[in-house]
């Protein structure tokens, strides 16, 4: 469903603007969909129930287990790992079922409405266990012009409880100012060592920011097959795993959107100085 507005009317997605509720009220949507979007506007995330069928989950987990057993897979760099469980990236290249998730109708329809543009899947990450990653915003990794045209979707491939490292989110944090390293008086990193050092300072800054802004961290326990959609700047991370070796099979898909002027890497950019490290993305396609 398209809005009766030009994508270029605002410098960010319409749901991020002061006119969001006014626009939402004009959309011809059922009450349940409006309720979901209103929650998303306010909190920066929403849980979509039963996004995946049992068969879809079975197929994905089967493929993922084959990939990890083969030892032929691509991982995130070590400096983005916070425990011994690997974060498998680009699994969609080895599995049609992992790729198929990227085009889930429930998710894509929701994203089309709130971003007023076609979602373009650009990456997948698959997990066996919780990440225990500190709170962060995906917008430190994926930037766009116009700003904030990014969304993350986290699919639960098994039940997520308090023991297996559920996702932490910070409701309303998507409304905070966009931050890159130079906003923290740090230089644009020149090496991976610089990047890790800057990133750790950034993570500590977010902890302090949450306290200053009096925001709350919320732990999300969800059912197998549910999905969590979050806005570009929402703080989120992995909570501690209480039960050793417990699995938490899941998949994340990141989306940019159609007709963007630029896609860049904020880790190597400085918005205030007009420096943008252009990023070439590999759009995931159905075929």
Backbone as JSON, one array per atom type, in Angstrom:
{
  "sequence": "XXXXXXXXXXXXXXXXXXXXXXXXXXXXXXXXXXXXXXXXXXXXXXXXXXXXXXXXXXXXXXXXXXXXXXXXXXXXXXXXXXXXXXXXXXXXXXXXXXXXXXXXXXXXXXXXXXXXXXXXXXXXXXXXXXXXXXXXXXXXXXXXXXXXXXXXXXXXXXXXXXXXXXXXXXXXXXXXXXXXXXXXXXXXXXXXXXXXXXXXXXXXXXXXXXXXXXXXXXXXXXXXXXXXXXXXXXXXXXXXXXXXXXXXXXXXXXXXXXXXXXXXXXXXXXXXXXXXXXXXXXXXXXX",
  "N": [[0.85, -1.2, 0.0], [0.66, 2.14, -0.96], [1.48, 5.4, 0.21], [-0.17, 8.57, -0.11], [1.86, 10.46, -0.67], [4.91, 12.02, -1.64], [8.0, 10.32, -1.62], [10.15, 11.95, -1.25], [9.21, 14.05, 0.2], [9.76, 14.22, 2.92], [12.79, 14.26, 4.89], [13.33, 11.9, 6.01], [11.88, 8.67, 6.86], [8.27, 8.62, 6.87], [7.03, 7.76, 9.25], [8.78, 8.48, 11.17], [8.47, 11.16, 11.52], [6.99, 14.27, 12.8], [4.43, 14.25, 11.93], [3.4, 11.75, 11.9], [1.25, 10.28, 13.2], [-0.98, 11.65, 12.26], [-0.77, 11.09, 9.53], [-0.97, 8.29, 9.61], [-3.63, 7.98, 10.53], [-5.05, 8.6, 8.26], [-4.7, 6.53, 6.56], [-6.03, 3.71, 4.86], [-6.51, 1.18, 6.55], [-6.92, -1.88, 8.43], [-8.06, -2.15, 11.89], [-6.29, -3.65, 13.47], [-3.85, -3.6, 12.05], [-3.34, -0.85, 12.08], [-3.0, -0.54, 14.8], [-0.65, -2.0, 15.25], [1.18, -0.47, 13.73], [1.02, 2.0, 15.01], [2.1, 1.35, 17.49], [4.67, 0.73, 16.65], [5.51, 3.22, 15.67], [5.63, 4.69, 18.06], [7.39, 3.18, 19.73], [9.47, 2.13, 18.2], [9.85, -0.47, 17.49], [8.23, -3.62, 16.7], [6.36, -6.57, 17.35], [5.68, -9.17, 15.22], [3.36, -11.57, 14.99], [3.49, -15.08, 14.37], [4.94, -15.08, 11.91], [6.38, -16.88, 10.44], [5.89, -20.2, 9.17], [5.67, -23.53, 10.6], [6.85, -25.4, 8.91], [8.47, -23.82, 7.25], [10.33, -22.93, 9.13], [11.49, -25.36, 9.9], [12.73, -26.09, 7.49], [14.62, -24.03, 7.19], [16.28, -24.27, 9.49], [17.29, -26.84, 9.07], [18.81, -26.45, 6.73], [20.61, -24.55, 7.7], [21.99, -25.96, 9.69], [23.34, -27.76, 8.07], [25.07, -26.01, 6.75], [26.67, -25.02, 8.87], [27.84, -27.39, 9.73], [29.42, -28.04, 7.62], [31.55, -26.35, 7.77], [32.12, -24.45, 5.93], [31.6, -21.48, 5.7], [30.76, -17.99, 5.96], [31.72, -15.66, 8.4], [30.87, -12.99, 10.68], [33.35, -10.44, 11.39], [35.84, -11.08, 13.95], [35.89, -9.06, 15.89], [33.28, -8.34, 16.16], [32.09, -10.34, 17.51], [30.84, -11.66, 20.54], [30.8, -13.83, 22.1], [31.48, -17.38, 21.93], [29.9, -18.39, 19.94], [29.3, -18.58, 16.53], [28.47, -15.93, 14.21], [26.76, -16.24, 11.43], [27.09, -15.02, 8.25], [25.55, -14.02, 5.14], [24.25, -16.41, 4.55], [22.19, -16.84, 2.84], [23.26, -17.23, 0.36], [23.85, -19.86, 0.22], [21.58, -21.22, 0.78], [18.33, -21.63, -0.28], [16.13, -21.47, 1.32], [16.86, -19.87, 3.5], [17.2, -17.56, 2.06], [14.59, -17.16, 1.15], [13.17, -16.24, 3.38], [13.72, -13.54, 3.42], [11.87, -12.34, 1.83], [9.44, -12.51, 3.0], [5.97, -12.22, 3.17], [4.27, -10.99, 5.14], [6.1, -9.43, 6.57], [7.34, -7.84, 4.56], [5.12, -6.44, 3.55], [4.39, -4.87, 5.77], [6.7, -3.29, 6.04], [6.67, -1.9, 3.61], [4.54, -0.18, 3.97], [5.25, 1.46, 6.23], [7.65, 2.59, 5.45], [7.05, 3.61, 3.04], [8.01, 2.67, 0.62], [9.6, 0.22, -1.49], [10.98, -2.55, 0.18], [14.41, -3.54, 0.27], [16.19, -6.31, 0.65], [19.38, -6.72, 2.11], [21.23, -8.09, 3.62], [21.87, -11.11, 5.47], [21.95, -12.65, 8.67], [22.66, -15.47, 10.53], [22.0, -17.33, 13.49], [23.02, -19.61, 16.02], [23.08, -19.57, 18.75], [22.41, -17.14, 21.39], [23.69, -13.78, 21.06], [24.79, -12.1, 23.0], [25.55, -9.51, 22.65], [26.41, -6.13, 23.35], [24.2, -3.25, 23.75], [23.33, -1.52, 20.78], [22.97, 0.45, 17.79], [21.73, -0.33, 14.61], [22.21, 1.59, 12.82], [24.74, 2.54, 13.0], [26.12, 1.0, 11.36], [24.85, 0.78, 8.84], [24.06, 3.24, 6.69], [21.97, 5.75, 5.09], [20.98, 7.99, 2.44], [18.12, 9.67, 1.57], [18.21, 9.94, 5.21], [17.92, 7.23, 7.6], [16.57, 5.21, 6.26], [16.37, 2.31, 6.77], [15.87, -0.94, 8.04], [15.64, -3.51, 10.5], [15.01, -6.99, 10.84], [14.16, -9.6, 12.96], [13.95, -12.97, 13.16], [12.46, -15.5, 15.01], [13.52, -18.7, 15.3], [13.18, -20.64, 17.06], [11.59, -21.07, 20.27], [11.95, -18.24, 22.35], [13.24, -17.66, 25.43], [13.77, -16.64, 28.89], [16.16, -17.83, 29.48], [17.77, -18.43, 27.25], [19.03, -16.23, 26.11], [17.46, -13.81, 25.2], [16.43, -11.13, 22.96], [17.33, -7.79, 23.71], [15.76, -4.63, 23.81], [15.52, -1.05, 23.47], [12.93, 0.75, 24.02], [11.66, 3.55, 22.22], [14.12, 4.64, 21.72], [14.81, 4.99, 19.1], [14.23, 7.52, 18.38], [16.25, 9.15, 19.17], [19.18, 11.23, 18.57], [21.07, 10.66, 15.59], [24.16, 8.98, 15.64], [27.63, 9.02, 14.9], [31.09, 7.97, 14.96], [32.67, 10.3, 14.93], [31.08, 12.16, 16.14], [31.52, 11.64, 18.73], [33.89, 12.71, 19.23], [35.9, 11.19, 18.11], [38.29, 9.88, 15.8], [37.86, 9.07, 12.3], [38.08, 5.66, 11.78], [41.12, 4.01, 10.79], [42.15, 1.52, 10.73], [41.34, -1.94, 11.53], [41.79, -2.31, 14.2], [41.55, 0.3, 15.19], [38.86, 0.6, 14.63], [37.59, -1.29, 16.34], [38.32, -0.2, 18.82], [37.05, 2.33, 18.74], [34.42, 1.44, 18.52], [33.91, 0.17, 20.94], [34.04, 2.35, 22.69], [31.84, 3.72, 21.71], [29.77, 1.89, 22.38], [29.87, 2.07, 25.18], [29.17, 4.73, 25.47], [26.47, 4.66, 24.67], [25.33, 3.24, 26.8], [25.54, 5.12, 28.87], [23.99, 7.14, 27.76], [21.42, 6.07, 27.77], [20.85, 6.1, 30.5], [20.96, 8.87, 31.04], [18.87, 9.82, 29.43], [16.84, 8.53, 30.62], [15.73, 6.13, 29.76], [14.36, 2.81, 29.28], [15.49, -0.57, 29.35], [14.24, -3.32, 27.61], [13.42, -6.71, 27.76], [12.77, -9.12, 25.32], [10.82, -11.84, 25.13], [9.78, -14.27, 22.98], [7.6, -16.21, 20.8], [8.27, -19.18, 18.9], [8.58, -18.69, 15.46], [7.64, -16.11, 15.48], [8.35, -12.63, 14.66], [10.51, -9.82, 15.02], [10.4, -6.5, 14.19], [12.49, -3.74, 13.74], [13.18, -0.21, 13.89], [15.56, 1.94, 12.15], [17.36, 3.32, 13.97], [16.98, 2.2, 16.44], [18.03, 1.12, 19.62], [19.39, -2.0, 20.41], [20.22, -5.36, 21.48], [21.9, -8.39, 22.6], [20.83, -10.32, 25.36], [22.25, -11.76, 28.4], [23.16, -15.21, 28.32], [21.6, -17.5, 30.23], [21.34, -20.22, 30.64], [23.73, -22.5, 30.06], [25.02, -23.42, 26.87], [22.53, -23.47, 25.7], [20.41, -23.32, 22.89], [19.44, -20.81, 20.48], [18.09, -20.5, 17.94], [17.95, -18.35, 15.22], [17.28, -15.73, 12.81], [18.46, -12.81, 11.24], [17.47, -10.19, 9.1], [18.52, -7.48, 7.19], [17.29, -4.46, 5.8], [17.46, -2.07, 3.2], [15.97, 0.53, 1.22], [14.01, 1.21, -1.76], [15.09, 3.47, -4.36], [16.96, 5.19, -3.07], [19.27, 7.86, -2.56], [21.89, 7.58, -1.74], [23.94, 5.07, -0.23], [25.74, 4.36, 2.64], [28.62, 3.74, 4.79], [28.49, 4.26, 8.08], [30.45, 3.82, 10.06], [32.83, 4.57, 8.95], [32.5, 7.15, 8.25], [31.71, 10.69, 8.49], [29.23, 12.54, 9.34], [28.84, 15.22, 10.17], [30.98, 16.46, 9.04], [30.59, 16.11, 6.42], [31.54, 13.79, 5.23], [31.27, 10.81, 3.59], [31.45, 7.42, 3.48], [31.04, 5.61, 0.83], [28.98, 2.81, 0.28], [28.94, -0.29, -1.28], [26.31, -2.39, -1.91], [25.03, -5.71, -1.84], [22.23, -6.45, -3.18], [19.76, -8.69, -2.19], [18.17, -10.97, -4.2], [15.13, -12.46, -5.42], [15.43, -14.5, -7.32]],
  "CA": [[0.0, 0.0, 0.0], [1.45, 3.35, -1.06], [0.91, 6.62, 0.77], [-0.39, 9.63, -1.08], [2.88, 11.48, -0.48], [6.15, 11.76, -2.33], [9.03, 9.86, -0.7], [11.09, 13.04, -1.01], [8.56, 15.1, 0.99], [10.47, 14.3, 4.18], [14.19, 13.85, 4.84], [13.39, 10.61, 6.68], [10.61, 7.97, 6.7], [7.14, 9.39, 7.42], [6.69, 7.35, 10.62], [9.74, 9.12, 12.06], [8.21, 12.59, 11.55], [5.98, 14.78, 13.73], [3.12, 14.09, 11.31], [3.19, 10.31, 11.72], [-0.08, 9.83, 13.61], [-1.91, 12.26, 11.32], [-0.69, 10.31, 8.29], [-1.51, 6.96, 9.9], [-5.08, 8.04, 10.63], [-5.62, 8.74, 6.92], [-4.5, 5.3, 5.8], [-7.14, 2.76, 4.86], [-6.0, -0.07, 7.1], [-7.79, -2.39, 9.49], [-7.69, -1.69, 13.23], [-5.12, -4.39, 13.97], [-2.67, -3.08, 11.37], [-3.09, 0.49, 12.61], [-2.5, -0.71, 16.17], [0.76, -2.41, 15.12], [1.98, 0.64, 13.24], [1.06, 3.01, 16.06], [3.07, 0.85, 18.47], [5.98, 0.87, 16.0], [5.83, 4.66, 15.65], [5.94, 5.12, 19.42], [8.44, 2.42, 20.4], [10.59, 1.83, 17.3], [9.87, -1.9, 17.17], [6.94, -4.28, 16.83], [6.41, -8.03, 17.21], [4.72, -9.72, 14.26], [3.09, -12.94, 15.41], [3.35, -16.15, 13.37], [5.46, -14.63, 10.6], [6.87, -18.06, 9.74], [5.2, -21.47, 9.44], [6.52, -24.58, 11.17], [7.61, -26.02, 7.82], [9.51, -22.87, 6.86], [11.36, -22.97, 10.18], [12.16, -26.66, 9.79], [13.59, -26.04, 6.31], [15.73, -23.1, 7.44], [17.18, -24.85, 10.49], [17.95, -27.97, 8.41], [19.84, -25.88, 5.84], [21.61, -23.86, 8.53], [22.81, -27.0, 10.31], [24.23, -28.27, 7.01], [26.09, -24.99, 6.51], [27.62, -24.99, 9.99], [28.55, -28.67, 9.77], [30.39, -28.07, 6.52], [32.65, -25.42, 8.08], [32.35, -23.57, 4.78], [30.66, -20.38, 5.85], [31.35, -16.68, 6.23], [31.35, -15.13, 9.71], [31.21, -11.6, 11.01], [34.7, -10.34, 11.95], [35.96, -11.45, 15.37], [35.62, -7.95, 16.8], [31.84, -8.22, 16.34], [31.62, -11.51, 18.25], [30.91, -11.42, 21.98], [30.96, -15.14, 22.72], [32.07, -18.35, 21.0], [28.93, -18.85, 18.94], [29.52, -17.78, 15.32], [27.4, -15.2, 13.53], [26.95, -16.65, 10.04], [26.56, -14.02, 7.33], [25.34, -14.39, 3.74], [23.76, -17.78, 4.43], [21.25, -16.88, 1.72], [23.99, -17.68, -0.84], [23.94, -21.32, 0.28], [20.28, -21.81, 1.12], [17.15, -20.95, -0.83], [15.16, -21.26, 2.41], [17.33, -18.69, 4.21], [16.91, -16.44, 1.17], [13.14, -16.98, 1.06], [12.73, -15.44, 4.53], [13.9, -12.11, 3.12], [10.72, -11.86, 1.05], [8.24, -12.86, 3.76], [4.91, -11.27, 2.8], [3.83, -10.21, 6.3], [7.14, -8.46, 6.89], [7.51, -6.89, 3.46], [3.94, -5.57, 3.48], [4.51, -3.9, 6.86], [7.78, -2.36, 5.71], [6.23, -1.06, 2.49], [3.64, 0.86, 4.49], [5.88, 2.43, 7.14], [8.74, 3.29, 4.77], [6.51, 4.16, 1.79], [8.96, 2.28, -0.43], [9.83, -1.23, -1.55], [12.16, -2.98, 0.94], [15.46, -4.25, -0.46], [17.03, -7.06, 1.59], [20.8, -6.55, 1.77], [22.11, -9.0, 4.37], [21.29, -12.06, 6.43], [22.82, -13.19, 9.71], [22.01, -16.59, 11.21], [22.56, -17.58, 14.82], [22.69, -20.84, 16.74], [22.87, -19.15, 20.14], [22.33, -15.71, 21.6], [24.95, -13.08, 20.78], [25.26, -11.36, 24.19], [26.13, -8.26, 22.17], [25.9, -4.92, 24.02], [23.24, -2.44, 23.0], [23.86, -0.76, 19.66], [22.01, 0.78, 16.74], [22.18, -0.78, 13.29], [22.54, 2.74, 11.98], [26.18, 2.76, 13.04], [26.67, 0.12, 10.32], [24.2, 0.96, 7.54], [23.48, 4.58, 6.56], [21.33, 6.05, 3.81], [20.52, 9.34, 2.11], [17.76, 10.27, 2.85], [18.6, 9.19, 6.39], [17.06, 6.32, 8.37], [15.85, 4.22, 5.44], [16.94, 1.02, 7.13], [15.1, -1.69, 9.04], [16.11, -4.85, 10.84], [13.95, -7.95, 11.2], [14.72, -10.73, 13.69], [13.01, -14.09, 13.12], [12.71, -16.53, 16.02], [13.41, -20.04, 14.73], [12.74, -21.46, 18.18], [11.04, -20.25, 21.35], [12.96, -17.44, 23.03], [12.85, -17.49, 26.84], [14.73, -15.87, 29.71], [17.4, -18.59, 29.66], [18.61, -18.61, 26.06], [19.57, -14.98, 25.57], [16.52, -13.06, 24.38], [16.81, -9.81, 22.47], [17.03, -6.59, 24.49], [15.51, -3.42, 23.03], [15.3, 0.16, 24.25], [11.81, 1.45, 23.38], [11.72, 5.0, 21.95], [15.49, 5.1, 21.45], [14.94, 5.31, 17.67], [14.01, 8.96, 18.24], [17.46, 9.87, 19.57], [20.01, 11.72, 17.47], [21.97, 9.72, 14.92], [25.53, 9.16, 16.14], [28.77, 8.28, 14.37], [32.25, 8.08, 15.84], [33.21, 11.67, 15.03], [30.23, 12.88, 17.1], [32.08, 11.34, 20.05], [35.25, 13.26, 19.17], [36.81, 10.13, 17.68], [38.67, 9.98, 14.39], [37.41, 7.99, 11.42], [39.08, 4.59, 11.94], [41.98, 3.69, 9.66], [42.45, 0.09, 10.82], [40.33, -2.7, 12.3], [42.07, -2.04, 15.63], [40.89, 1.59, 15.46], [37.41, 0.37, 14.58], [37.18, -1.95, 17.58], [38.48, 0.76, 19.92], [35.96, 3.29, 18.61], [33.13, 0.77, 18.73], [33.77, -0.06, 22.39], [33.71, 3.66, 23.26], [30.46, 3.96, 21.27], [28.89, 1.05, 23.21], [29.86, 2.67, 26.53], [28.41, 5.98, 25.35], [25.05, 4.34, 24.64], [24.92, 2.89, 28.17], [25.39, 6.37, 29.61], [22.9, 7.88, 27.14], [20.17, 5.47, 28.26], [20.64, 6.62, 31.86], [20.7, 10.31, 30.96], [17.55, 10.01, 28.82], [15.9, 7.8, 31.48], [15.06, 5.11, 28.97], [14.35, 1.49, 29.89], [15.82, -1.72, 28.51], [13.17, -4.31, 27.67], [13.78, -8.03, 27.27], [11.67, -9.65, 24.53], [10.66, -13.28, 25.01], [8.76, -14.45, 21.95], [7.34, -17.58, 20.4], [8.84, -19.7, 17.66], [7.84, -18.23, 14.29], [7.38, -14.66, 15.56], [9.42, -11.78, 14.15], [10.6, -8.47, 15.58], [10.85, -5.48, 13.25], [12.93, -2.53, 14.44], [13.55, 0.95, 13.08], [16.99, 2.08, 11.9], [18.19, 3.82, 15.07], [16.6, 1.59, 17.72], [19.06, 0.38, 20.34], [19.05, -3.39, 20.71], [21.38, -6.21, 21.71], [21.58, -9.7, 23.14], [20.98, -10.44, 26.81], [23.11, -12.85, 28.83], [22.63, -16.57, 28.25], [21.6, -18.01, 31.6], [21.51, -21.68, 30.59], [24.87, -22.79, 29.2], [24.84, -24.25, 25.67], [21.16, -23.45, 25.16], [20.34, -22.76, 21.54], [18.46, -19.76, 20.21], [18.15, -20.38, 16.49], [17.27, -17.14, 14.75], [17.83, -15.1, 11.61], [18.23, -11.38, 11.05], [17.57, -9.65, 7.74], [18.55, -6.02, 7.13], [16.69, -3.91, 4.59], [17.39, -0.69, 2.76], [14.72, 0.75, 0.47], [14.16, 1.6, -3.16], [15.27, 4.88, -4.8], [17.79, 6.0, -2.18], [20.33, 8.61, -3.27], [23.21, 7.08, -1.33], [24.07, 4.12, 0.88], [27.09, 4.57, 3.12], [29.04, 3.05, 6.0], [28.71, 5.28, 9.12], [31.66, 3.57, 10.84], [33.96, 5.21, 8.29], [31.99, 8.42, 7.76], [31.51, 11.79, 9.44], [28.13, 13.33, 8.79], [29.01, 16.65, 10.45], [32.04, 16.98, 8.17], [30.23, 15.82, 5.04], [32.33, 12.67, 4.72], [30.44, 9.61, 3.49], [32.13, 6.27, 2.88], [30.03, 4.94, 0.01], [28.94, 1.36, 0.48], [28.32, -1.11, -2.32], [25.55, -3.46, -1.27], [24.56, -6.8, -2.68], [20.81, -6.65, -2.95], [19.33, -10.08, -2.28], [17.06, -11.07, -5.16], [14.36, -13.71, -5.3], [16.02, -15.53, -8.2]],
  "C": [[0.87, 1.24, 0.0], [0.72, 4.53, -0.42], [0.74, 7.64, -0.33], [0.56, 10.79, -0.82], [4.11, 11.06, -1.26], [7.2, 11.33, -1.3], [9.99, 10.99, -0.34], [10.48, 14.2, -0.2], [9.31, 15.31, 2.31], [11.91, 13.84, 3.99], [14.42, 12.54, 5.57], [12.04, 9.93, 6.51], [9.47, 8.69, 7.43], [6.84, 9.02, 8.87], [7.64, 7.97, 11.64], [9.46, 10.62, 12.24], [7.15, 12.97, 12.59], [4.56, 14.6, 13.2], [2.69, 12.63, 11.23], [1.78, 9.85, 12.06], [-1.16, 10.41, 12.68], [-1.94, 11.49, 10.01], [-1.31, 8.93, 8.5], [-3.02, 6.96, 9.92], [-5.77, 8.13, 9.27], [-5.5, 7.47, 6.07], [-5.69, 4.36, 5.94], [-6.62, 1.38, 5.25], [-6.95, -0.57, 8.17], [-7.24, -1.99, 10.86], [-6.43, -2.36, 13.76], [-3.83, -3.86, 13.35], [-2.33, -1.68, 11.88], [-2.53, 0.43, 14.03], [-1.02, -1.07, 16.13], [1.64, -1.24, 14.72], [2.09, 1.75, 14.28], [2.06, 2.62, 17.14], [4.49, 1.03, 17.93], [6.43, 2.33, 15.98], [6.32, 5.11, 17.03], [7.22, 4.48, 19.96], [9.65, 2.08, 19.53], [10.75, 0.35, 16.98], [8.44, -2.43, 17.26], [7.15, -5.78, 16.65], [5.31, -8.46, 16.26], [4.54, -11.19, 14.59], [2.98, -13.87, 14.2], [3.79, -15.7, 11.97], [5.92, -15.82, 9.77], [6.06, -19.3, 10.12], [6.19, -22.47, 10.02], [7.4, -25.22, 10.1], [8.74, -25.1, 7.35], [10.67, -22.91, 7.85], [12.17, -24.25, 10.08], [13.15, -26.65, 8.62], [14.83, -25.17, 6.53], [16.75, -23.72, 8.39], [17.95, -26.02, 9.89], [19.09, -27.48, 7.53], [20.98, -25.26, 6.66], [22.54, -24.87, 9.2], [23.78, -27.6, 9.31], [25.39, -27.3, 6.77], [27.14, -25.0, 7.62], [28.43, -26.28, 10.1], [29.63, -28.75, 8.71], [31.65, -27.26, 6.8], [33.02, -24.53, 6.9], [31.32, -22.44, 4.84], [31.41, -19.11, 6.18], [30.83, -16.18, 7.57], [31.57, -13.63, 9.76], [32.65, -11.57, 11.53], [34.71, -10.63, 13.45], [35.59, -10.31, 16.31], [34.13, -7.64, 16.92], [31.24, -9.51, 16.91], [31.82, -11.26, 19.74], [30.86, -12.71, 22.79], [31.46, -16.1, 21.64], [31.13, -18.84, 19.92], [29.03, -17.98, 17.69], [28.26, -17.1, 14.8], [27.62, -15.44, 12.04], [26.28, -15.64, 9.11], [26.48, -14.59, 5.92], [24.95, -15.86, 3.56], [22.8, -17.94, 3.27], [21.92, -17.36, 0.43], [24.05, -19.2, -0.92], [22.6, -22.0, 0.52], [19.13, -20.99, 0.54], [16.11, -20.67, 0.25], [15.55, -20.06, 3.27], [17.03, -17.45, 3.37], [15.41, -16.13, 1.15], [12.59, -16.12, 2.19], [12.75, -13.95, 4.21], [12.68, -11.51, 2.44], [9.39, -12.26, 1.7], [7.16, -11.8, 3.57], [4.46, -10.4, 3.97], [4.82, -9.08, 6.6], [7.26, -7.41, 5.81], [6.33, -5.95, 3.32], [3.98, -4.49, 4.56], [5.56, -2.85, 6.52], [7.4, -1.41, 4.59], [5.37, 0.1, 2.98], [4.43, 1.91, 5.28], [7.05, 3.18, 6.5], [8.3, 3.88, 3.42], [7.44, 3.86, 0.61], [9.15, 0.77, -0.39], [11.08, -1.6, -0.75], [13.12, -3.78, 0.08], [16.33, -5.0, 0.55], [18.49, -7.0, 1.16], [21.72, -7.49, 2.54], [21.3, -9.96, 5.23], [22.37, -12.45, 7.43], [22.04, -14.3, 10.4], [22.77, -16.94, 12.48], [22.12, -18.94, 15.34], [22.32, -20.49, 18.18], [22.75, -17.63, 20.21], [23.69, -15.05, 21.43], [25.6, -12.46, 22.0], [25.92, -10.04, 23.81], [25.56, -7.07, 22.94], [24.94, -4.14, 23.12], [23.95, -1.59, 21.94], [22.71, -0.4, 18.74], [22.57, 0.28, 15.42], [22.62, 0.38, 12.42], [23.99, 3.19, 12.14], [26.87, 1.95, 11.93], [26.12, 0.41, 8.92], [23.53, 2.33, 7.48], [22.88, 4.8, 5.19], [21.08, 7.55, 3.67], [19.34, 9.19, 1.18], [18.07, 9.34, 4.04], [17.49, 8.26, 6.89], [16.22, 5.36, 7.53], [16.53, 2.86, 5.59], [16.02, 0.36, 8.14], [15.76, -3.03, 9.27], [14.93, -5.72, 11.21], [14.61, -9.2, 11.78], [13.66, -11.82, 13.77], [13.4, -15.13, 14.16], [12.47, -17.9, 15.41], [13.21, -21.09, 15.82], [12.24, -20.52, 19.27], [12.16, -19.53, 22.08], [12.48, -17.16, 24.45], [13.94, -16.74, 27.6], [16.08, -16.55, 29.85], [18.33, -18.59, 28.46], [19.01, -17.31, 25.36], [18.63, -14.2, 24.68], [17.06, -11.69, 23.96], [16.43, -8.74, 23.48], [16.76, -5.44, 23.52], [15.34, -2.24, 23.99], [14.18, 0.94, 23.57], [12.03, 2.95, 23.34], [13.12, 5.51, 21.64], [15.71, 5.44, 19.97], [14.78, 6.8, 17.41], [15.24, 9.79, 18.63], [18.26, 10.31, 18.35], [20.87, 10.6, 16.89], [23.4, 10.03, 15.38], [26.51, 8.38, 15.27], [29.98, 8.59, 15.24], [32.74, 9.52, 16.0], [32.34, 12.56, 15.91], [30.73, 12.69, 18.52], [33.54, 11.8, 20.14], [36.3, 12.18, 18.89], [37.12, 10.33, 16.2], [38.03, 8.85, 13.59], [38.47, 6.9, 11.47], [39.84, 4.3, 10.64], [42.32, 2.19, 9.61], [41.33, -0.62, 11.58], [40.54, -2.52, 13.8], [41.43, -0.72, 16.04], [39.38, 1.41, 15.54], [36.91, -0.26, 15.87], [37.26, -1.0, 18.76], [37.34, 1.77, 19.91], [34.62, 2.67, 18.98], [32.88, 0.52, 20.22], [33.41, 1.24, 23.11], [32.26, 4.02, 22.93], [29.47, 3.16, 22.12], [28.77, 1.62, 24.62], [29.04, 3.97, 26.54], [26.91, 5.7, 25.37], [24.52, 3.95, 26.02], [24.65, 4.15, 28.99], [24.19, 7.17, 29.08], [21.55, 7.36, 27.63], [19.84, 6.0, 29.65], [20.24, 8.09, 31.83], [19.28, 10.57, 30.43], [16.44, 9.27, 29.58], [15.05, 6.81, 30.67], [15.18, 3.76, 29.68], [14.74, 0.41, 28.87], [14.75, -2.79, 28.71], [13.64, -5.62, 27.04], [12.58, -8.65, 26.56], [11.73, -11.18, 24.45], [9.51, -13.53, 24.05], [8.65, -15.91, 21.54], [8.05, -17.92, 19.09], [7.97, -19.27, 16.48], [7.5, -16.76, 14.31], [8.59, -13.89, 15.0], [9.36, -10.42, 14.83], [11.14, -7.55, 14.49], [11.32, -4.29, 14.07], [13.36, -1.46, 13.46], [15.07, 1.15, 13.1], [17.81, 2.38, 13.14], [17.84, 3.22, 16.43], [17.79, 0.86, 18.35], [18.55, -1.03, 20.66], [20.34, -4.18, 20.9], [20.94, -7.54, 22.28], [21.79, -9.74, 24.65], [21.85, -11.66, 27.15], [22.4, -14.2, 28.72], [22.74, -17.19, 29.65], [21.82, -19.52, 31.66], [22.6, -22.01, 29.58], [24.51, -23.74, 28.05], [23.4, -24.3, 25.15], [21.17, -22.77, 23.8], [19.28, -21.66, 21.48], [18.53, -19.49, 18.71], [17.33, -19.17, 16.04], [17.95, -16.62, 13.49], [17.47, -13.63, 11.58], [18.37, -11.05, 9.57], [17.59, -8.12, 7.87], [18.03, -5.56, 5.77], [17.04, -2.44, 4.4], [16.14, -0.59, 1.9], [15.0, 1.34, -0.9], [14.36, 3.11, -3.32], [16.01, 5.75, -3.8], [18.91, 6.68, -2.99], [21.71, 8.07, -2.97], [23.06, 6.06, -0.22], [25.52, 4.2, 1.33], [27.35, 3.81, 4.42], [29.37, 4.07, 7.09], [29.98, 5.07, 9.95], [32.87, 4.3, 10.25], [33.56, 6.56, 7.68], [31.94, 9.45, 8.87], [30.45, 12.71, 8.87], [28.37, 14.83, 8.97], [30.08, 17.28, 9.58], [31.77, 16.67, 6.69], [31.03, 14.71, 4.41], [31.48, 11.41, 4.75], [31.21, 8.51, 2.77], [31.09, 5.45, 2.13], [30.13, 3.43, 0.17], [28.26, 0.69, -0.71], [27.6, -2.26, -1.64], [25.18, -4.52, -2.31], [23.09, -7.04, -2.36], [20.45, -8.12, -3.15], [18.1, -10.15, -3.18], [16.4, -12.43, -5.08], [15.0, -14.83, -6.11], [17.48, -15.2, -8.45]]
}
